[in-house]
Amino acid sequence: MTHVSDPDPAAPDDPAVNRGIAVLRLALVPIALIELHGRTHDLALDFYPYLLAVLAVYALALLVVSFRAESRMPPPAVQAVIDLVLISVLVYTSGGESSSLRFAFYVLPIIAALRLSPRLTAAWTAVALVAYLVVTIPHPAARLPADLTLVLYESLTLIWVGAAAVMLSALVGRRARRFAALADSRRELVQQSLDAEARERRRLAQVLHDDAIQNVLLARQEVTDLERGVPGAAARAQHALDETHRQLRDEVFAMHPVGLERAGPAAVLGYFADEAGRRGNFEAQVHVDPAAGDVHDDLLYAVAREILTNIVKHAHAGSVDVTLAARAGGLELKVSDDGVGVAPERLGEALAAGHIGLASIAERVRAVGGQLRIDGDRGHGTTITVRLPSPR
């Protein structure tokens, strides 16, 4: 499994995040207006209206820019510093610890959390705490030590909010990275599946043209020779037609086990194992639970065939054991070989190298709510266990 590390503090410039932060920033303006109306008798209000005007213009400008695709937002770090300075000065000029705007310090960790960076969120929680203490404790209106308990309470609350924001940032960021990785994996598999389908079509066209059609033409020529009385023409025509029949039957069955699937999974899995054993020069044993004897599942057959094909190509095995058992709520297919072995991380390596084999199986199994497990070590063989829900 690929490990995805925590992003750097420089968060991506996500338009949706920028718009959300811009709305939060603009929402601070009416709160500051109410504070101005209620604090006209307090000290340090001379510059407050001008600072409030600066905040309103700044917040409105960034909100407009966030909705314009051709415009570029200031870097997140610059925005955060400006927000911190404006909030700190507004709180100080409107009363310090007694100002209702002091709760705006709680917004800074939340804004950082929206950037989906836990380290950035923790850092700005610490910065917001320091800024809060700087604008409240030295404030002329502070009544220390009487207000010390209130300052401590607000500080602990800010730390608690920051910790919650860090947790939220970590969880949401991890989920977003998982979704992104899953989307990339899906796109890669779809493209590789399309490429594999194109290769299979070319192979099928080549087989039909070079083998089946040539045998039909040969049989046609032999029929003409038969009419002319050429000795042995009938036998040669019969042989050409028989060979064409065999080739077409093998190709059709390779695409889908028509007819044989009605005999149940034992017959289908047995055919796949025998064919794989013939091509890979190994002995194959198939064991099917009687409780799974009436199952007809295309995905089961496709998974079994793909696993056996991988064994033929890569395992260099001497023996292979295929077991199908009924389990509560579904089926369990287990394929074991005594070959060179494969590590579980081979799944990710195969996808990265452009081979869809095991990676394709895993995606198809997970898509229906199943599970796939690979147990193996280099030189000690491999066991692949696939659990599928009951077919509907």
Sequence and secondary structure as in RCSB ss.txt:
>XXXX:A:sequence
MTHVSDPDPAAPDDPAVNRGIAVLRLALVPIALIELHGRTHDLALDFYPYLLAVLAVYALALLVVSFRAESRMPP
PAVQAVIDLVLISVLVYTSGGESSSLRFAFYVLPIIAALRLSPRLTAAWTAVALVAYLVVTIPHPAARLPADLTL
VLYESLTLIWVGAAAVMLSALVGRRARRFAALADSRRELVQQSLDAEARERRRLAQVLHDDAIQNVLLARQEVTD
LERGVPGAAARAQHALDETHRQLRDEVFAMHPVGLERAGPAAVLGYFADEAGRRGNFEAQVHVDPAAGDVHDDLL
YAVAREILTNIVKHAHAGSVDVTLAARAGGLELKVSDDGVGVAPERLGEALAAGHIGLASIAERVRAVGGQLRID
GDRGHGTTITVRLPSPR
>XXXX:A:secstr
        SS    HHHHHHHHHHHHHHHHHHHHHHHHTTTSSS SSHHHHHHHHHHHHHHHHHHHT TTS    
HHHHHHHHHHHHHHHHHHTTGGG GGGGGGGHHHHHHHHTT HHHHHHHHHHHHHHHHHHHTT TT  TTTTHHH
HHHHHHHHHHHHHHHHHHHHHHHHHHHHHHHHHHHHHHHHHHHHHHHHHHHHHHHHHIIIIIHHHHHHHHHHHHH
HHTT TTHHHHHHHHHHHHHHHHHHHHHHH  TTGGGG HHHHHHHHHHHHHHHHT EEEEEE GGGTT   HHH
HHHHHHHHHHIIIII  SEEEEEEEEETTEEEEEEEE SS   TTHHHHHHHTT  HHHHHHHHHHHTT EEEEE
E TTS EEEEEEEE   
